[in-house]
């Protein structure tokens, strides 16, 4: 009987404790401001400058789930350009690190969302930690 009571207490503790699966990560990209705000469970943790699509290109607006992550990707479309810490969210569109640091804060890309490499690494690790199913990317004007 003691074993049953102990098992019930352990099971209740496990169910009542918030789990990683119930946590959420949201990256909100504002094209007008050229910023990304990162939220965990609705609480803002970071604001970072980004570069999105320059004139003649577009960054897709909408709500997305990451489709896959790649630690180091090389663009098959743009001269094998390095895309460290890539978080793909719509076809070939991704959030990734850049070495074009002077461009951060203004439109400069072919449509991807560029971040400082250390910020891209942080976001990449957060998406891996929370999981693709618990992560969301929102792009708005």
BELGIUR-V588691 format. One record per pair of residues at least 12 apart in sequence whose C-alpha atoms are under 10 Angstrom apart, sorted by sequence separation. I is the first residue (numbers start at 1). J is the second residue. If there is no record, write none. Layout:
I|J ; I|J
//
This chain:
26|38 ; 27|39 ; 35|47 ; 36|48 ; 37|49 ; 71|83 ; 72|84 ; 73|85 ; 74|86 ; 83|95 ; 84|96 ; 85|97 ; 103|115 ; 104|116 ; 25|38 ; 26|39 ; 27|40 ; 35|48 ; 36|49 ; 70|83 ; 71|84 ; 72|85 ; 73|86 ; 83|96 ; 84|97 ; 85|98 ; 101|114 ; 25|39 ; 26|40 ; 34|48 ; 35|49 ; 36|50 ; 70|84 ; 71|85 ; 72|86 ; 73|87 ; 82|96 ; 83|97 ; 84|98 ; 100|114 ; 101|115 ; 102|116 ; 24|39 ; 25|40 ; 26|41 ; 34|49 ; 35|50 ; 36|51 ; 70|85 ; 71|86 ; 77|92 ; 82|97 ; 83|98 ; 84|99 ; 98|113 ; 99|114 ; 100|115 ; 101|116 ; 24|40 ; 25|41 ; 26|42 ; 33|49 ; 34|50 ; 35|51 ; 69|85 ; 70|86 ; 71|87 ; 76|92 ; 82|98 ; 83|99 ; 95|111 ; 96|112 ; 97|113 ; 98|114 ; 99|115 ; 100|116 ; 101|117 ; 23|40 ; 24|41 ; 25|42 ; 26|43 ; 27|44 ; 33|50 ; 34|51 ; 35|52 ; 69|86 ; 70|87 ; 75|92 ; 81|98 ; 82|99 ; 93|110 ; 94|111 ; 95|112 ; 96|113 ; 97|114 ; 98|115 ; 99|116 ; 100|117 ; 23|41 ; 24|42 ; 25|43 ; 26|44 ; 29|47 ; 33|51 ; 34|52 ; 68|86 ; 69|87 ; 70|88 ; 93|111 ; 94|112 ; 95|113 ; 96|114 ; 97|115 ; 98|116 ; 99|117 ; 22|41 ; 23|42 ; 25|44 ; 27|46 ; 28|47 ; 29|48 ; 30|49 ; 31|50 ; 34|53 ; 68|87 ; 69|88 ; 92|111 ; 93|112 ; 94|113 ; 95|114 ; 96|115 ; 97|116 ; 98|117 ; 27|47 ; 29|49 ; 30|50 ; 31|51 ; 32|52 ; 66|86 ; 67|87 ; 68|88 ; 69|89 ; 92|112 ; 93|113 ; 94|114 ; 95|115 ; 96|116 ; 97|117 ; 98|118 ; 29|50 ; 31|52 ; 66|87 ; 67|88 ; 68|89 ; 96|117 ; 97|118 ; 29|51 ; 30|52 ; 31|53 ; 65|87 ; 66|88 ; 67|89 ; 68|90 ; 90|112 ; 97|119 ; 98|120 ; 29|52 ; 65|88 ; 66|89 ; 67|90 ; 73|96 ; 89|112 ; 96|119 ; 97|120 ; 64|88 ; 65|89 ; 66|90 ; 67|91 ; 72|96 ; 88|112 ; 96|120 ; 97|121 ; 64|89 ; 65|90 ; 69|94 ; 71|96 ; 72|97 ; 87|112 ; 88|113 ; 95|120 ; 96|121 ; 63|89 ; 64|90 ; 68|94 ; 69|95 ; 70|96 ; 86|112 ; 87|113 ; 113|139 ; 63|90 ; 67|94 ; 69|96 ; 86|113 ; 96|123 ; 97|124 ; 31|59 ; 62|90 ; 66|94 ; 86|114 ; 95|123 ; 96|124 ; 31|60 ; 60|89 ; 66|95 ; 83|112 ; 95|124 ; 31|61 ; 60|90 ; 84|114 ; 85|115 ; 30|61 ; 59|90 ; 83|114 ; 84|115 ; 29|61 ; 78|110 ; 85|117 ; 29|62 ; 60|93 ; 84|117 ; 85|118 ; 87|120 ; 59|93 ; 83|117 ; 84|118 ; 85|119 ; 86|120 ; 28|63 ; 58|93 ; 59|94 ; 85|120 ; 86|121 ; 27|63 ; 84|120 ; 85|121 ; 87|123 ; 26|63 ; 27|64 ; 83|120 ; 84|121 ; 85|122 ; 86|123 ; 87|124 ; 26|64 ; 85|123 ; 86|124 ; 26|65 ; 85|124 ; 84|124 ; 85|125 ; 87|127 ; 87|128 ; 95|137 ; 52|95 ; 51|95 ; 50|95 ; 87|132 ; 50|96 ; 50|97 ; 51|98 ; 89|136 ; 50|98 ; 59|107 ; 89|137 ; 51|100 ; 58|107 ; 88|137 ; 89|138 ; 51|101 ; 57|107 ; 59|109 ; 71|121 ; 87|137 ; 50|101 ; 51|102 ; 52|103 ; 57|108 ; 58|109 ; 59|110 ; 60|111 ; 49|101 ; 51|103 ; 52|104 ; 54|106 ; 55|107 ; 57|109 ; 58|110 ; 59|111 ; 60|112 ; 50|103 ; 51|104 ; 52|105 ; 53|106 ; 54|107 ; 55|108 ; 57|110 ; 58|111 ; 59|112 ; 60|113 ; 71|124 ; 49|103 ; 50|104 ; 51|105 ; 52|106 ; 53|107 ; 54|108 ; 55|109 ; 56|110 ; 57|111 ; 58|112 ; 59|113 ; 70|124 ; 71|125 ; 49|104 ; 50|105 ; 51|106 ; 52|107 ; 53|108 ; 54|109 ; 55|110 ; 56|111 ; 57|112 ; 69|124 ; 48|104 ; 49|105 ; 50|106 ; 51|107 ; 52|108 ; 53|109 ; 54|110 ; 55|111 ; 69|125 ; 48|105 ; 49|106 ; 50|107 ; 51|108 ; 52|109 ; 53|110 ; 54|111 ; 50|108 ; 51|109 ; 52|110 ; 53|111 ; 54|112 ; 69|127 ; 50|109 ; 51|110 ; 52|111 ; 53|112 ; 68|127 ; 69|128 ; 51|111 ; 52|112 ; 53|113 ; 68|128 ; 51|112 ; 52|113 ; 53|114 ; 66|127 ; 50|112 ; 51|113 ; 52|114 ; 50|113 ; 51|114 ; 52|115 ; 69|132 ; 50|114 ; 51|115 ; 68|132 ; 49|114 ; 50|115 ; 51|116 ; 66|131 ; 67|132 ; 49|115 ; 50|116 ; 66|132 ; 67|133 ; 48|115 ; 49|116 ; 65|132 ; 66|133 ; 27|95 ; 48|116 ; 65|133 ; 66|134 ; 35|104 ; 50|119 ; 65|134 ; 66|135 ; 34|104 ; 35|105 ; 49|119 ; 65|135 ; 66|136 ; 34|105 ; 35|106 ; 48|119 ; 64|135 ; 65|136 ; 66|137 ; 33|105 ; 34|106 ; 47|119 ; 48|120 ; 64|136 ; 65|137 ; 32|105 ; 33|106 ; 34|107 ; 46|119 ; 63|136 ; 64|137 ; 65|138 ; 31|105 ; 32|106 ; 33|107 ; 63|137 ; 64|138 ; 31|106 ; 32|107 ; 62|137 ; 63|138 ; 64|139 ; 31|107 ; 61|137 ; 62|138 ; 63|139 ; 36|113 ; 46|123 ; 61|138 ; 62|139 ; 63|140 ; 35|113 ; 60|138 ; 61|139 ; 62|140 ; 34|113 ; 36|115 ; 60|139 ; 61|140 ; 62|141 ; 34|114 ; 35|115 ; 59|139 ; 60|140 ; 61|141 ; 59|140 ; 31|113 ; 29|113 ; 38|123 ; 40|126 ; 38|126 ; 40|130 ; 40|135 ; 27|123 ; 39|135 ; 39|136 ; 25|123 ; 38|137 ; 27|127 ; 25|126 ; 26|127 ; 36|137 ; 37|138 ; 25|127 ; 36|138 ; 24|127 ; 36|139 ; 25|129 ; 25|130 ; 24|130 ; 25|131 ; 23|130 ; 24|131 ; 25|132 ; 33|140 ; 34|141 ; 22|130 ; 23|131 ; 24|132 ; 25|133 ; 26|134 ; 27|135 ; 28|136 ; 29|137 ; 30|138 ; 31|139 ; 32|140 ; 33|141 ; 20|129 ; 21|130 ; 24|133 ; 25|134 ; 26|135 ; 27|136 ; 28|137 ; 29|138 ; 30|139 ; 31|140 ; 32|141 ; 20|130 ; 21|131 ; 24|134 ; 25|135 ; 26|136 ; 27|137 ; 28|138 ; 29|139 ; 30|140 ; 31|141 ; 20|131 ; 23|134 ; 24|135 ; 25|136 ; 26|137 ; 27|138 ; 28|139 ; 29|140 ; 30|141 ; 21|133 ; 22|134 ; 23|135 ; 24|136 ; 25|137 ; 26|138 ; 27|139 ; 28|140 ; 29|141 ; 21|134 ; 20|134
//
